[in-house]
Structure formats: C-alpha cells, structure tokens
Amino acid sequence: MPHRSTRRLFLNQAVLSAGAAIAAPALIGHAAFAASRWASDPFRLGVAAGAPTPDGFVLWTRLAPVPLSTDLQAPGGLSGPSIPEIAADEAMRHVVRRGTATADAAYAYSVHEEVRGLSPGRSYWYRFMAGDASSPMGRAITAPAPGASVDHLSFAFFSCSHYEHGYFSGYRHAAEETPDFAVFLGDYIYEYVEQKRPVVRHHSDGVECITLGQYRNRYAQYHTDPDLQRLHATTPSLVTWDDHEVQNDYADRWSQTFDDPAVFLARRAAAYQAFYEHMPVRPVFSKPHGAAMRLYDRYDFGDLLRINLIDGRQYRSREACYRQPKMGGHVETATSCPELLDPSRSMIGMEQEAWLFDGLARSPSRWNVIANDVMMARLKQRTPSGEMGSWTDDWNGYPASRARVLQHIADSKPANPVVITGDIHSFWANDLKADFDNPASPTLATELVGTSVSSPGPDYETFKTYLPDNPHIKFFESRKRGYVGVDLKPGLLTARYRALSDVTDPNATVETLAAFAIVDGNAGAVPA
C-alpha cells in the first residue's frame, strides 16, 4: 500500500537515520579558499532551492560580497568551492550531506548544486560555508515518490515584481503562510527604468539593461531585497520567465524595438545568462548556450499533482503584424491582421507543444497544472477605432495555438487541467472554453490569474467594459497587488487571491480579496 503523505510531510517529517543513503559529493577546490577570511559577507544575495525530484533538488547561492559590480572578470566574488551542508532537521544537528560545490567564475561565482540520493517526500534544511562565512539557512524539499498517495499540498504563485514600483511585501506574507513551494511565472525583474510613473525606490544604475553586467546587477539588486530573500530561504521555487527578464514584449529573436535579430539575440544571451546565475535551476539541464536556455520542465508530486512549467517567450512565433511604428503588443482584428489566424503560428513552438501534449496525455496525476506566463483565456477588447480585437502579445495573438492546446485537453482528458498565469497585473478567474463564442460550450479547463507583486495594474474601468463581451471571465480585479495561494487536495483545489494594503508601504498588510474552488472532475472555478 503506498505511503500516504500530507502537506506537513514537507515541513515536519521525522529525522532520517544516520545510515541514510547519501550521494557522494564531488570534491572541487583548494585549501587556500577554504581558509579565506572575507572582508564582507559573501552571501549577501541569500540562498534558494528548487527543481525538486523524489531524491533531491538544486541548491543555489552566489558569492557576492560586492553585489553590484561593473567588473565582468571579478563581479564581486571569489572563484573556488563553497561547502553545502544539508540536514534532516531545522536545527542542523543531523547533517546528512556535506560536500564541496564550485562557485563558477564564468557565471558570476554562482553555485548550482544538484543534490541526489535523499529520501522522497520530505523537507531538508541547508546552508553554505565559504572560508569563515556561513550563509543563512534555507529549506528544500524532495518530491514524493512516483505514485505515492498525497493528500495535501500548498503552493503560491507570483509574477511581475517591479522594484521601482513598490516593496515586495507579498513575498514576506507568502513565506509566513509556509507553502510547500512557490512558482514564479515571470517578470522576476524589470529590465527598464521607470520614466513616467512615480518611483518608490530606484534601480541602482539608472539605465535599461542591455549588457551582461547590467542584467547581472539588476538581479543582484533584487536579491538584496529582504522579503525576496526570506521567501527563497523558506520556500523552494519553480521558475519560468516572461518578457521583462529580457525586453518588454519580445518574441523569440524579434525585439519590441525592431532591433536587428542578431543584435537582439546577443542581448538575449546576456539576459539568459544572468537569469541562470541567479536562479535555482538544474545546471546540466538549464545552463545557457548563447541565446538558448532550456527552461520548460515537468514536476510530479506523487499521485496528486503534475506541473508543466512552460516557456512562452523563447520559442514563440513572431507577433502578428509586427511592423513599425507599433511597438510590442497591441490590439488587432482578424480583418486588420489576417496573420492572427495563421495555423502555423505557435505561442510556445511546435516542439514544446508536442512535449506539453505528451505530458498531459500521459499524466497519472489527479491535478494537472500548466504554469504559464501570459493570459490564455480569450479576451475581446477594443481597438482605437472601437472594433473588438485581440491583444497580440498573449494567447489572444496566437488563437490557433491556443485552440490546439484546448483541443488536446478535450481529446486526451487529463484529470483536472488548471492553468496558472501572471503578466497582466490583475486577478482573474476564467473558464477555458471549447468555443469562447458560445457560452454553452463545455468548459475544458480553468485559468487562475494572479496580480503583480508590485507593478501597476491596467485601468480597471476600461477593462471592466470588456467583461460583457467575455462571459467566460468570472472574476476581474486590477486595483490590487499581491499573489495567489493554492491549497490542493485530491477532491478540491482552493485558490485565495491575496491582496496587499499598499505596495508603497514596506509594512503592508495582506487580506484575501476573493477565493475560488475547483471541484475534482468539474472544470470551472466557483466562489469558495
């Protein structure tokens, strides 16, 4: 009979025996580094864990005593080993793994330690040591064993954290709720500098990121935020990206600003490397190769949950009617832009579509989540001339690609498909329909959309006028910042839309603005 686990399994499972099998670490480094005395704390960017498997996870840190640096050869770090120490208890008394991980000079002295050989379905605690310095302690999890019966999980999801527009109080409040893991859906940083709206706190260099050094410093500045550090230390992460990790509204090699594709790909390569240097992603799987970096991946949590983490930027077709002077996403109609309906166009690329379809069709899980960067539900909105059209930068600009995803769901019937989404700086609850023009059409899946952590939302009054033309939208609110907390059981998913009191206040409080439930076997969210 399979072991029945609970959410508390990840937070409180009994300590492993001293004889537990531990994968042997690779010993890399030199004694001089191990004895180093630091003039400043090298762990100023914190620690993080991610990519959980049944026998391990990835641990991340970056040695950066001078977090912001203009020197690409020595960006505030020191080459050599950092010692990860992993324990089965929060007091770090029962150490089950100690080894030496390389702080890679080529990647800004970041550490990506892929740990294996641990027990499934439990929490571990860890820290790094380098010379006379010790990092903050963090918590990691291993996923339950394949097929293990899991009766409760919780997670939170986030998007759109613009440093200049507010504080990251949402990260702090989510950490206090002790979810099993966090999902970052994109716009973890913003590459540009605000020129139009009031600024709460400034990007340190005052320029838009283009070079590796600029992107690297931008991530480093965000990682110095205490609320972000707290969330990463307490809550393992799954991460994907949207556009602002590179440039607003980019699509594959096509820039919002109509740059030469070769020039833009060089910028994308710099951005992708900086992303890798600051995220707990698998080093072999996700290490960038120039402007290419594999990020989409699949995570299983026993028999309860499969998460398909997709990449909606790197492989997408060029935006429909991409031409000057239109800069990035804009509203088009099928009449003004017949290219919108071209069936060869894809939001995620044909190879990733096939990967996603296979993962949904073969899933053994009770719940199947697609973690996605931009809105999937159809949203009719008005063009400047008053016609109803589609926004070209989200799934509305790729309707044939969306139709293939929904048709596959209808045909393969994965259990309880749910899409979680960021990007649009507002809360939504949407029915994903077989035919969006027919309200009686079957609801095939549910989309839960989280608002931004700090970025300003779209105009509420304007978007509210679109709702009568989109009856599959069950909830909309763009005036609040925050995140979404999800509790998951075999028979029920409950999503709480958590709204902050004031994103310009570092001590902002949080409340549940709305809650929605999805019942096993019944697509569509209902008020909870």
SULPE-V359629 format. One record per residue. N is the residue number from 1. RES is the residue in one letter. PSI is psi in whole degrees, -180 to 180 (* if undefined). D_FIRST is the distance of its C-alpha to the first C-alpha in whole Angstrom. Layout:
n->N res->RES psi->PSI d_first->D_FIRST
n->N res->RES psi->PSI d_first->D_FIRST
This chain:
n->1 res->M psi->130 d_first->0
n->2 res->P psi->149 d_first->4
n->3 res->H psi->134 d_first->7
n->4 res->R psi->118 d_first->9
n->5 res->S psi->166 d_first->12
n->6 res->T psi->174 d_first->16
n->7 res->R psi->-39 d_first->19
n->8 res->R psi->-17 d_first->20
n->9 res->L psi->-41 d_first->18
n->10 res->F psi->-23 d_first->20
n->11 res->L psi->-25 d_first->23
n->12 res->N psi->27 d_first->22
n->13 res->Q psi->155 d_first->19
n->14 res->A psi->152 d_first->20
n->15 res->V psi->141 d_first->22
n->16 res->L psi->154 d_first->21
n->17 res->S psi->157 d_first->23
n->18 res->A psi->-21 d_first->26
n->19 res->G psi->13 d_first->25
n->20 res->A psi->144 d_first->22
n->21 res->A psi->127 d_first->23
n->22 res->I psi->133 d_first->26
n->23 res->A psi->138 d_first->27
n->24 res->A psi->132 d_first->31
n->25 res->P psi->155 d_first->33
n->26 res->A psi->130 d_first->37
n->27 res->L psi->111 d_first->40
n->28 res->I psi->134 d_first->42
n->29 res->G psi->-165 d_first->45
n->30 res->H psi->156 d_first->48
n->31 res->A psi->-33 d_first->49
n->32 res->A psi->-40 d_first->52
n->33 res->F psi->-43 d_first->50
n->34 res->A psi->-27 d_first->47
n->35 res->A psi->6 d_first->50
n->36 res->S psi->142 d_first->51
n->37 res->R psi->127 d_first->53
n->38 res->W psi->135 d_first->52
n->39 res->A psi->-24 d_first->55
n->40 res->S psi->152 d_first->53
n->41 res->D psi->120 d_first->49
n->42 res->P psi->-8 d_first->47
n->43 res->F psi->38 d_first->44
n->44 res->R psi->-12 d_first->46
n->45 res->L psi->2 d_first->44
n->46 res->G psi->-163 d_first->41
n->47 res->V psi->163 d_first->37
n->48 res->A psi->157 d_first->34
n->49 res->A psi->153 d_first->31
n->50 res->G psi->-172 d_first->29
n->51 res->A psi->57 d_first->27
n->52 res->P psi->138 d_first->24
n->53 res->T psi->171 d_first->21
n->54 res->P psi->-20 d_first->18
n->55 res->D psi->12 d_first->20
n->56 res->G psi->-160 d_first->23
n->57 res->F psi->177 d_first->26
n->58 res->V psi->134 d_first->30
n->59 res->L psi->141 d_first->32
n->60 res->W psi->143 d_first->36
n->61 res->T psi->174 d_first->39
n->62 res->R psi->126 d_first->43
n->63 res->L psi->109 d_first->45
n->64 res->A psi->74 d_first->48
n->65 res->P psi->-25 d_first->51
n->66 res->V psi->88 d_first->53
n->67 res->P psi->-36 d_first->50
n->68 res->L psi->120 d_first->53
n->69 res->S psi->149 d_first->55
n->70 res->T psi->1 d_first->58
n->71 res->D psi->106 d_first->57
n->72 res->L psi->-24 d_first->55
n->73 res->Q psi->-32 d_first->55
n->74 res->A psi->72 d_first->54
n->75 res->P psi->64 d_first->53
n->76 res->G psi->11 d_first->52
n->77 res->G psi->-167 d_first->50
n->78 res->L psi->127 d_first->50
n->79 res->S psi->145 d_first->49
n->80 res->G psi->-166 d_first->47
n->81 res->P psi->151 d_first->43
n->82 res->S psi->137 d_first->41
n->83 res->I psi->112 d_first->39
n->84 res->P psi->137 d_first->35
n->85 res->E psi->125 d_first->34
n->86 res->I psi->132 d_first->30
n->87 res->A psi->158 d_first->28
n->88 res->A psi->1 d_first->25
n->89 res->D psi->154 d_first->27
n->90 res->E psi->-26 d_first->30
n->91 res->A psi->-4 d_first->33
n->92 res->M psi->32 d_first->32
n->93 res->R psi->-29 d_first->32
n->94 res->H psi->82 d_first->29
n->95 res->V psi->126 d_first->30
n->96 res->V psi->-7 d_first->28
n->97 res->R psi->129 d_first->30
n->98 res->R psi->129 d_first->34
n->99 res->G psi->-160 d_first->35
n->100 res->T psi->122 d_first->38
n->101 res->A psi->145 d_first->38
n->102 res->T psi->130 d_first->41
n->103 res->A psi->104 d_first->43
n->104 res->D psi->115 d_first->45
n->105 res->A psi->-34 d_first->48
n->106 res->A psi->-21 d_first->48
n->107 res->Y psi->47 d_first->46
n->108 res->A psi->33 d_first->47
n->109 res->Y psi->34 d_first->46
n->110 res->S psi->155 d_first->42
n->111 res->V psi->128 d_first->39
n->112 res->H psi->92 d_first->36
n->113 res->E psi->112 d_first->34
n->114 res->E psi->108 d_first->31
n->115 res->V psi->136 d_first->28
n->116 res->R psi->167 d_first->25
n->117 res->G psi->17 d_first->23
n->118 res->L psi->173 d_first->21
n->119 res->S psi->147 d_first->18
n->120 res->P psi->156 d_first->16
n->121 res->G psi->46 d_first->16
n->122 res->R psi->170 d_first->19
n->123 res->S psi->150 d_first->23
n->124 res->Y psi->159 d_first->25
n->125 res->W psi->150 d_first->29
n->126 res->Y psi->162 d_first->32
n->127 res->R psi->162 d_first->35
n->128 res->F psi->150 d_first->38
n->129 res->M psi->139 d_first->41
n->130 res->A psi->113 d_first->44
n->131 res->G psi->-126 d_first->47
n->132 res->D psi->11 d_first->48
n->133 res->A psi->147 d_first->46
n->134 res->S psi->139 d_first->42
n->135 res->S psi->167 d_first->41
n->136 res->P psi->157 d_first->39
n->137 res->M psi->145 d_first->35
n->138 res->G psi->167 d_first->33
n->139 res->R psi->136 d_first->29
n->140 res->A psi->164 d_first->27
n->141 res->I psi->151 d_first->23
n->142 res->T psi->147 d_first->21
n->143 res->A psi->155 d_first->18
n->144 res->P psi->158 d_first->15
n->145 res->A psi->150 d_first->13
n->146 res->P psi->129 d_first->13
n->147 res->G psi->-6 d_first->11
n->148 res->A psi->143 d_first->9
n->149 res->S psi->118 d_first->9
n->150 res->V psi->127 d_first->13
n->151 res->D psi->-2 d_first->15
n->152 res->H psi->131 d_first->18
n->153 res->L psi->157 d_first->20
n->154 res->S psi->147 d_first->24
n->155 res->F psi->163 d_first->27
n->156 res->A psi->151 d_first->30
n->157 res->F psi->150 d_first->33
n->158 res->F psi->157 d_first->36
n->159 res->S psi->158 d_first->39
n->160 res->C psi->69 d_first->43
n->161 res->S psi->94 d_first->44
n->162 res->H psi->115 d_first->48
n->163 res->Y psi->-39 d_first->49
n->164 res->E psi->-19 d_first->53
n->165 res->H psi->-4 d_first->52
n->166 res->G psi->179 d_first->50
n->167 res->Y psi->162 d_first->48
n->168 res->F psi->45 d_first->44
n->169 res->S psi->-29 d_first->43
n->170 res->G psi->-36 d_first->40
n->171 res->Y psi->-42 d_first->38
n->172 res->R psi->-47 d_first->39
n->173 res->H psi->-39 d_first->38
n->174 res->A psi->-42 d_first->34
n->175 res->A psi->-38 d_first->34
n->176 res->E psi->-21 d_first->34
n->177 res->E psi->-1 d_first->32
n->178 res->T psi->56 d_first->29
n->179 res->P psi->159 d_first->27
n->180 res->D psi->-36 d_first->24
n->181 res->F psi->167 d_first->27
n->182 res->A psi->148 d_first->30
n->183 res->V psi->122 d_first->31
n->184 res->F psi->119 d_first->35
n->185 res->L psi->8 d_first->36
n->186 res->G psi->166 d_first->39
n->187 res->D psi->46 d_first->43
n->188 res->Y psi->-35 d_first->42
n->189 res->I psi->171 d_first->45
n->190 res->Y psi->131 d_first->49
n->191 res->E psi->-20 d_first->51
n->192 res->Y psi->171 d_first->54
n->193 res->V psi->130 d_first->56
n->194 res->E psi->129 d_first->57
n->195 res->Q psi->-14 d_first->61
n->196 res->K psi->-40 d_first->61
n->197 res->R psi->162 d_first->59
n->198 res->P psi->144 d_first->59
n->199 res->V psi->132 d_first->57
n->200 res->V psi->-41 d_first->55
n->201 res->R psi->151 d_first->55
n->202 res->H psi->145 d_first->56
n->203 res->H psi->136 d_first->54
n->204 res->S psi->-37 d_first->56
n->205 res->D psi->-14 d_first->58
n->206 res->G psi->20 d_first->59
n->207 res->V psi->158 d_first->59
n->208 res->E psi->139 d_first->56
n->209 res->C psi->131 d_first->54
n->210 res->I psi->-40 d_first->55
n->211 res->T psi->166 d_first->55
n->212 res->L psi->-45 d_first->52
n->213 res->G psi->-38 d_first->54
n->214 res->Q psi->-45 d_first->54
n->215 res->Y psi->-41 d_first->50
n->216 res->R psi->-46 d_first->49
n->217 res->N psi->-34 d_first->51
n->218 res->R psi->-47 d_first->50
n->219 res->Y psi->-42 d_first->46
n->220 res->A psi->-42 d_first->47
n->221 res->Q psi->-43 d_first->49
n->222 res->Y psi->-39 d_first->46
n->223 res->H psi->-15 d_first->44
n->224 res->T psi->-10 d_first->46
n->225 res->D psi->127 d_first->45
n->226 res->P psi->-32 d_first->44
n->227 res->D psi->-39 d_first->41
n->228 res->L psi->-43 d_first->40
n->229 res->Q psi->-40 d_first->40
n->230 res->R psi->-44 d_first->38
n->231 res->L psi->-46 d_first->35
n->232 res->H psi->-37 d_first->35
n->233 res->A psi->-31 d_first->34
n->234 res->T psi->-18 d_first->32
n->235 res->T psi->115 d_first->30
n->236 res->P psi->155 d_first->29
n->237 res->S psi->146 d_first->30
n->238 res->L psi->135 d_first->30
n->239 res->V psi->137 d_first->33
n->240 res->T psi->-180 d_first->36
n->241 res->W psi->166 d_first->39
n->242 res->D psi->-134 d_first->42
n->243 res->D psi->-37 d_first->46
n->244 res->H psi->-10 d_first->47
n->245 res->E psi->-16 d_first->45
n->246 res->V psi->-72 d_first->48
n->247 res->Q psi->146 d_first->51
n->248 res->N psi->130 d_first->51
n->249 res->D psi->25 d_first->50
n->250 res->Y psi->157 d_first->50
n->251 res->A psi->109 d_first->48
n->252 res->D psi->-118 d_first->47
n->253 res->R psi->7 d_first->51
n->254 res->W psi->122 d_first->53
n->255 res->S psi->151 d_first->54
n->256 res->Q psi->-29 d_first->55
n->257 res->T psi->18 d_first->58
n->258 res->F psi->35 d_first->59
n->259 res->D psi->157 d_first->59
n->260 res->D psi->130 d_first->59
n->261 res->P psi->-37 d_first->56
n->262 res->A psi->-39 d_first->56
n->263 res->V psi->-44 d_first->57
n->264 res->F psi->-38 d_first->54
n->265 res->L psi->-32 d_first->52
n->266 res->A psi->-41 d_first->53
n->267 res->R psi->-43 d_first->53
n->268 res->R psi->-38 d_first->49
n->269 res->A psi->-43 d_first->49
n->270 res->A psi->-44 d_first->50
n->271 res->A psi->-43 d_first->48
n->272 res->Y psi->-38 d_first->44
n->273 res->Q psi->-44 d_first->45
n->274 res->A psi->-38 d_first->46
n->275 res->F psi->-50 d_first->42
n->276 res->Y psi->-41 d_first->40
n->277 res->E psi->-18 d_first->42
n->278 res->H psi->14 d_first->41
n->279 res->M psi->147 d_first->37
n->280 res->P psi->68 d_first->34
n->281 res->V psi->160 d_first->33
n->282 res->R psi->126 d_first->32
n->283 res->P psi->-40 d_first->35
n->284 res->V psi->-42 d_first->35
n->285 res->F psi->-42 d_first->34
n->286 res->S psi->3 d_first->36
n->287 res->K psi->130 d_first->39
n->288 res->P psi->150 d_first->42
n->289 res->H psi->91 d_first->45
n->290 res->G psi->-126 d_first->48
n->291 res->A psi->11 d_first->47
n->292 res->A psi->134 d_first->44
n->293 res->M psi->116 d_first->40
n->294 res->R psi->119 d_first->37
n->295 res->L psi->-34 d_first->35
n->296 res->Y psi->140 d_first->33
n->297 res->D psi->171 d_first->29
n->298 res->R psi->137 d_first->26
n->299 res->Y psi->128 d_first->23
n->300 res->D psi->139 d_first->19
n->301 res->F psi->83 d_first->17
n->302 res->G psi->-141 d_first->14
n->303 res->D psi->1 d_first->13
n->304 res->L psi->-43 d_first->16
n->305 res->L psi->135 d_first->19
n->306 res->R psi->129 d_first->21
n->307 res->I psi->121 d_first->25
n->308 res->N psi->106 d_first->28
n->309 res->L psi->112 d_first->30
n->310 res->I psi->161 d_first->33
n->311 res->D psi->109 d_first->37
n->312 res->G psi->14 d_first->40
n->313 res->R psi->-47 d_first->43
n->314 res->Q psi->-31 d_first->43
n->315 res->Y psi->0 d_first->43
n->316 res->R psi->154 d_first->44
n->317 res->S psi->156 d_first->47
n->318 res->R psi->143 d_first->50
n->319 res->E psi->144 d_first->51
n->320 res->A psi->139 d_first->53
n->321 res->C psi->48 d_first->57
n->322 res->Y psi->103 d_first->57
n->323 res->R psi->151 d_first->60
n->324 res->Q psi->148 d_first->63
n->325 res->P psi->10 d_first->63
n->326 res->K psi->122 d_first->60
n->327 res->M psi->104 d_first->58
n->328 res->G psi->-153 d_first->54
n->329 res->G psi->141 d_first->52
n->330 res->H psi->169 d_first->55
n->331 res->V psi->129 d_first->55
n->332 res->E psi->157 d_first->56
n->333 res->T psi->163 d_first->56
n->334 res->A psi->-26 d_first->55
n->335 res->T psi->-46 d_first->59
n->336 res->S psi->-21 d_first->60
n->337 res->C psi->78 d_first->57
n->338 res->P psi->-23 d_first->56
n->339 res->E psi->-26 d_first->54
n->340 res->L psi->-38 d_first->52
n->341 res->L psi->4 d_first->51
n->342 res->D psi->118 d_first->50
n->343 res->P psi->-13 d_first->47
n->344 res->S psi->-11 d_first->47
n->345 res->R psi->145 d_first->47
n->346 res->S psi->141 d_first->43
n->347 res->M psi->-35 d_first->42
n->348 res->I psi->6 d_first->40
n->349 res->G psi->146 d_first->41
n->350 res->M psi->-36 d_first->40
n->351 res->E psi->-43 d_first->38
n->352 res->Q psi->-36 d_first->36
n->353 res->E psi->-48 d_first->36
n->354 res->A psi->-41 d_first->34
n->355 res->W psi->-46 d_first->32
n->356 res->L psi->-45 d_first->31
n->357 res->F psi->-41 d_first->31
n->358 res->D psi->-42 d_first->28
n->359 res->G psi->-36 d_first->26
n->360 res->L psi->-44 d_first->26
n->361 res->A psi->-35 d_first->26
n->362 res->R psi->4 d_first->23
n->363 res->S psi->132 d_first->21
n->364 res->P psi->2 d_first->17
n->365 res->S psi->155 d_first->17
n->366 res->R psi->-33 d_first->18
n->367 res->W psi->138 d_first->21
n->368 res->N psi->108 d_first->24
n->369 res->V psi->133 d_first->26
n->370 res->I psi->112 d_first->30
n->371 res->A psi->117 d_first->31
n->372 res->N psi->148 d_first->35
n->373 res->D psi->-36 d_first->38
n->374 res->V psi->159 d_first->41
n->375 res->M psi->130 d_first->41
n->376 res->M psi->-34 d_first->39
n->377 res->A psi->148 d_first->40
n->378 res->R psi->133 d_first->44
n->379 res->L psi->104 d_first->47
n->380 res->K psi->130 d_first->50
n->381 res->Q psi->165 d_first->53
n->382 res->R psi->141 d_first->56
n->383 res->T psi->168 d_first->58
n->384 res->P psi->-26 d_first->62
n->385 res->S psi->-2 d_first->64
n->386 res->G psi->-4 d_first->61
n->387 res->E psi->159 d_first->59
n->388 res->M psi->126 d_first->56
n->389 res->G psi->-165 d_first->54
n->390 res->S psi->143 d_first->51
n->391 res->W psi->129 d_first->50
n->392 res->T psi->-13 d_first->50
n->393 res->D psi->-8 d_first->48
n->394 res->D psi->-165 d_first->45
n->395 res->W psi->-20 d_first->43
n->396 res->N psi->-25 d_first->46
n->397 res->G psi->-1 d_first->48
n->398 res->Y psi->57 d_first->45
n->399 res->P psi->-32 d_first->45
n->400 res->A psi->-38 d_first->44
n->401 res->S psi->-44 d_first->41
n->402 res->R psi->-42 d_first->40
n->403 res->A psi->-37 d_first->40
n->404 res->R psi->-41 d_first->38
n->405 res->V psi->-49 d_first->35
n->406 res->L psi->-35 d_first->35
n->407 res->Q psi->-39 d_first->36
n->408 res->H psi->-40 d_first->33
n->409 res->I psi->-43 d_first->31
n->410 res->A psi->-38 d_first->32
n->411 res->D psi->-44 d_first->32
n->412 res->S psi->-20 d_first->28
n->413 res->K psi->54 d_first->27
n->414 res->P psi->148 d_first->24
n->415 res->A psi->128 d_first->22
n->416 res->N psi->65 d_first->25
n->417 res->P psi->131 d_first->27
n->418 res->V psi->131 d_first->29
n->419 res->V psi->129 d_first->32
n->420 res->I psi->138 d_first->32
n->421 res->T psi->151 d_first->36
n->422 res->G psi->-139 d_first->39
n->423 res->D psi->-45 d_first->42
n->424 res->I psi->6 d_first->44
n->425 res->H psi->38 d_first->45
n->426 res->S psi->158 d_first->44
n->427 res->F psi->137 d_first->41
n->428 res->W psi->153 d_first->40
n->429 res->A psi->120 d_first->38
n->430 res->N psi->140 d_first->38
n->431 res->D psi->129 d_first->37
n->432 res->L psi->112 d_first->37
n->433 res->K psi->152 d_first->38
n->434 res->A psi->-36 d_first->39
n->435 res->D psi->104 d_first->42
n->436 res->F psi->-19 d_first->44
n->437 res->D psi->-6 d_first->47
n->438 res->N psi->103 d_first->46
n->439 res->P psi->-24 d_first->44
n->440 res->A psi->-5 d_first->43
n->441 res->S psi->149 d_first->41
n->442 res->P psi->141 d_first->37
n->443 res->T psi->120 d_first->35
n->444 res->L psi->-28 d_first->33
n->445 res->A psi->172 d_first->32
n->446 res->T psi->140 d_first->32
n->447 res->E psi->126 d_first->34
n->448 res->L psi->121 d_first->34
n->449 res->V psi->128 d_first->37
n->450 res->G psi->149 d_first->38
n->451 res->T psi->180 d_first->41
n->452 res->S psi->155 d_first->43
n->453 res->V psi->-41 d_first->42
n->454 res->S psi->-17 d_first->46
n->455 res->S psi->143 d_first->48
n->456 res->P psi->147 d_first->50
n->457 res->G psi->165 d_first->49
n->458 res->P psi->161 d_first->51
n->459 res->D psi->121 d_first->54
n->460 res->Y psi->-46 d_first->52
n->461 res->E psi->-38 d_first->55
n->462 res->T psi->-50 d_first->55
n->463 res->F psi->-29 d_first->51
n->464 res->K psi->-30 d_first->51
n->465 res->T psi->-17 d_first->54
n->466 res->Y psi->-19 d_first->52
n->467 res->L psi->-39 d_first->49
n->468 res->P psi->-26 d_first->51
n->469 res->D psi->1 d_first->51
n->470 res->N psi->69 d_first->47
n->471 res->P psi->-14 d_first->45
n->472 res->H psi->-9 d_first->42
n->473 res->I psi->117 d_first->42
n->474 res->K psi->-17 d_first->41
n->475 res->F psi->142 d_first->42
n->476 res->F psi->135 d_first->44
n->477 res->E psi->118 d_first->45
n->478 res->S psi->2 d_first->47
n->479 res->R psi->-2 d_first->49
n->480 res->K psi->147 d_first->46
n->481 res->R psi->157 d_first->44
n->482 res->G psi->-137 d_first->41
n->483 res->Y psi->179 d_first->37
n->484 res->V psi->130 d_first->34
n->485 res->G psi->134 d_first->31
n->486 res->V psi->129 d_first->28
n->487 res->D psi->133 d_first->25
n->488 res->L psi->127 d_first->22
n->489 res->K psi->166 d_first->19
n->490 res->P psi->-37 d_first->17
n->491 res->G psi->-2 d_first->20
n->492 res->L psi->134 d_first->23
n->493 res->L psi->129 d_first->25
n->494 res->T psi->125 d_first->28
n->495 res->A psi->127 d_first->31
n->496 res->R psi->122 d_first->33
n->497 res->Y psi->105 d_first->37
n->498 res->R psi->120 d_first->38
n->499 res->A psi->136 d_first->42
n->500 res->L psi->151 d_first->44
n->501 res->S psi->-40 d_first->47
n->502 res->D psi->109 d_first->49
n->503 res->V psi->-15 d_first->48
n->504 res->T psi->-3 d_first->52
n->505 res->D psi->117 d_first->51
n->506 res->P psi->-16 d_first->49
n->507 res->N psi->27 d_first->48
n->508 res->A psi->143 d_first->47
n->509 res->T psi->173 d_first->44
n->510 res->V psi->148 d_first->42
n->511 res->E psi->162 d_first->41
n->512 res->T psi->113 d_first->38
n->513 res->L psi->-41 d_first->41
n->514 res->A psi->158 d_first->38
n->515 res->A psi->143 d_first->35
n->516 res->F psi->148 d_first->33
n->517 res->A psi->144 d_first->30
n->518 res->I psi->122 d_first->28
n->519 res->V psi->139 d_first->26
n->520 res->D psi->125 d_first->23
n->521 res->G psi->1 d_first->25
n->522 res->N psi->94 d_first->28
n->523 res->A psi->145 d_first->30
n->524 res->G psi->131 d_first->33
n->525 res->A psi->142 d_first->33
n->526 res->V psi->151 d_first->34
n->527 res->P psi->138 d_first->36
n->528 res->A psi->* d_first->33
